[in-house]
Amino acid sequence: MNITRDMTVGDVLKANPKTADVFRSLGMQCLGCPSATGETVAGAARTHGVSEAELLQKLNAIEQGDMSDTAKALAQPKGAVLQRDKETFAIVPHMPGGITSAETLRKIADVAERYNAAALKCTSAQRIAIVGLKHGDVEKAWADLQMDPGHAVGLCVRSIKICPATTFCKRGQQDAVGLGLELDKKYHGMELPSKFKIAVSGCQNSCSEPAVRDIGIMGTPKGYVLMVGGNAGFNPRLGDKVASELEPDQVMDLVDKIISWYKDNGKRNERIGELIDRVGLDRFKQEVLGQVEARV
């Protein structure tokens, strides 16, 4: 089998597990990074600052076989993320909307203490990461938590970020909590061409930062505004405002159409904002908004 620049790291590892040792020799701890499995060989080389030609040569030269014991020791435990020390892992229990109970917080604290976690980290995605677990403790920690993992990495829909809105906040104008939890239940973890972030804000203060999310939903006195294509990465992009004065059922319908369109048209590792820039906003509106009755 000839390994090419456009193959994903996951496909390469599946075809020849021994290539894990090549990735490791160049400082690429790909087995410990769930997002790496969807990254191309060319993208992995670029991300880690190694020669693409050298990487391809070594991947194609290594004999077929099993990965080394060292590589196996770094194999990704389910629901865990390898940390900077290349030895310990973080796990992120799913907490929809960042809303939880005192009982759950006690459980998370107990697990962190039981397995000597290095820290508990409140993340920007409204979760609590248990950081610094040993490889052998990850599975036991999940068993004790009895919680689903949050999809913190990978080519999928991440946890839906929401603000307190009318449920808790005096400034809320629309129900971001109810809508956000409904979106989280339907889409969290769904596999897509690239990572996909959704945020819902209950008013124009935009505390959940909807303008820099792949789909951003913002409450106003007259309903919801929907934006598409935002991100806050290396090349930041504000989302395009595509509809306003939406009712909750219209938001759900439009989000479904947007995600379906993205599935059909997006390239691997291409954010939806990049897709819109590639094909043009007019085409996006024609193919998606043409099916929806909404004020723009």
N, C-alpha and C positions, 0 to 999 in steps of 0.2 A: 504493500500500500504506500502510495506517495503522499506525504503530508504537504499540504499547501498552505499559503499564507491566509487563505480565507476560511480554513477549517477552524472550528471552535476548539478551545482547550479541552472541553469535555469530550468532544468526539475523538481527539487525539489520545486522551487518557483511556478511553473506552477501547479504542483500536489496539493500543499497546500500552498496558499499565506501566511498563518499565520506563516510558518517557517521563514519568514523574521525576525520575532522578536527573534527567536533563534539565527540566524546569528548576529543580532545586539547586543544581550546580551553578545556575546563572542568577541565583537569588530570588527566584520566582516561586513562592510557597503556595502554588496554585491549589494544592489539595486542601488547604485550610481556608480558602476564600470561595464561598458559594457563588459570588458574582463572576468569578473567573471562568466557570464552566461554560458560560454563554459568550465569553470574549473570544475574538478570533486570535489566531497565532500572531498576526501582524499587530493587532491592537494590544496584545499582551506584551510584545516586544517593545512597542512604543511606550506603554505605561511604565514599564520597568527600566527603560533606558538601555536596552541591550540591542545588539545588532540583529535585525530580522534575518539577514542572510546566514549569520552564524547559528542562530537558533534553529532555522530550518535544516541546515546542514547536519547539526547534531541530532535533531529529532529523526531525520531519515537514516542516519548512520547507525543508531543504536539497535541492537538486536531485539527480537521479539522476546517478551518474558514478563514475569511478575515484577512489581515494584519492590524496592528494598524494604527491610524492616523499619528503617528510619523514616521512609516516606509513608509507610503504613501507619506509623505512630502519629503522623501529622494528618492522617486522613480526617476529613471533615465529619465530626460527630453531628448527628441530626439536630438541626435547630441551633447551631452554634457558629460563632465567628472567631477565627483565629486572631489573636491579638499581636501587637507590635513585637512582643518578645519571642514570637514564633513558637511558644511553648504552652501558653494558656489560652482559654477561650472565654467569650462572653455569650450569655444567652439573654434573649429579650422576650419575656412573656407578653402575649398580646393583651393590651388594655384598650379596647375600643374607645376612641375619643379621649383617652387619658382619664376616664371616669372609673373609679374603683371604690372599694370598701376598706374599712379599717381592718377587717379580717384578712383580706387579700394582701394588704400591706404587711401585716404581721407574718403571713406565710412567706412572702418574698424575703423579709428580713431574717426569718428563721433559717431559710435555705441558704442564704448568703453566709450566715454565721456558721451553720453546720459544716459547710464545705470550704470554709476559710477563703471566701471571695475577697479580692483585693479592694473592691469598691462597689457601691451602688451608684449608678449614673442616670439621672433624669435626662432623657434624650429630647432633642428638638421635635421629635415625632410623637411626643406625649406618651412615652413608654418609660419603664425603668429597666435598665440593663444591669444584669448581675455580671460583674467583670472580674476576670482573673481566676477562672475555675480550671482545675486540672482536667486533662483529657478523660481520665477514668471516672471523674465525678459528674460529667455532663449528663449522662443518661440517668443517673440516680437523682440529680437535681430536678430534672423534668418529671420524674416519677413522683417526687415529693410535692412539686408544685401543682400537678394535675391541671395545668393551663396549656392552652395552645401557644405555639411559638408565633411571635410577630414576624411578618415578612419584612425584615429590615434591609435585606440585600437581594440581588437577583433581578431577572428580567420579569417583573410582575408589578401588580398594584400594591403599593405600600399601605401602611395604616392611614386611614383617612384622618386628616388633621382638622379639628373643629374648635370653635370658641364656645364660651358658656352660653351666649345668645339669650333668647327669651327664657330659657330654663333657669338661669341664674343671674344674668347680667341686666342691670337696670337700663342699659343703653341698647339692648337687643331689639331689633325690629322684625326679625324672622327667626324661625325655629331651626337654628343650625345644628343643635344637638340631635333632634329627631331625624332630620334629613341626613346628617352626617353618619349617624349610626345605621340608618337604612342602607346608605351607600357602602359603608364598611362591611356590613353583613353580606351584601351582594357581590362586591368586587374584591375585597381584600385577598391578596394572594393569587389572583387571576394572572396567568401567564400571558405576556404581551411581547411585542418586538423589543421593547427596552423597559427600563424602570419607569414607573408611572405614578405620579403623585397627585392626589386630589385634596383640596382644602375647602371647607365651608365656613364662611363668616356670617354672623348674624346682623352686622351693620357695616357701614362704610369705613369704620375704623380699621377693618381688615386685620384683626389680631392674628388670624391663622394664615395670613399672607397669601390669599388666593391668587393675586396677580402674578406670582412666581411659581405657580403649580401647573402641571400639564392640563388639569381642569380645575379652574377656580370658580367658586360660587359665592356670591356676596349678597347679603340681604339688604333691602332698601324698603322704605315705607310702601312701595308699590309692587313688592315681590322680589324675586331673585334676579340678579345679573349673572350671566355665565360667560367666563373667559376661557380661552383654549390656547395652549402652546407656551405657557410660561415656564421658566426654570431659572434657578439661581446658581448655575454651575460656572465653569470656566468662561463660557460665553453666555452671560446672562441675557435673558429675553423676557420681556413683559408679555403676558398673555393678550391675545386679541379678543376684544369684547365682541361677542357674536349674537347675544340675545339678552333681552331684559324683560322685566315685568312678568316673570315666569312664576307659575304656581308649582308646588312641590312635585306633582305628578308630571308636569311638563319638564322639570329639571331631570327627573329620573328617565323619562323617555329620550330626552336629548343626550344625556350622558351615555345611554345605551347605544344610540346611533353613532355617537362620536367614537366610542370604543370599538364598535364593530367595523367602522370605516378604517380606524387605525390598524386593527388586526389584518384587514385585507390589503392595506397599502403600505404599511411601514416596513422598512428594512430592519434587519437585525441590528440592535444597538442604536437605532435612530429614534430620538425623542420625537414626540408628536409635533413640537414646534419646528424641528428641523424638517419634518415631513411637509408641514404646511409651507415652509419657506421653499422647499424643493418643487412642490406642485403648484403653489400659488394659493393665496387666501380665497380668491374668487372660485377656484375649483372646489375647495373645501366647502364653502358656503353653498354652492350649487348642489353638491352631492349629499350634503348632510342637512343643512338648514332648509333646503328645498322641500324636505319631508315634514317640516315642523311649522306649526302656526305659532309664531312668537315675534314680538316686537324687537327690532334690532336697533 
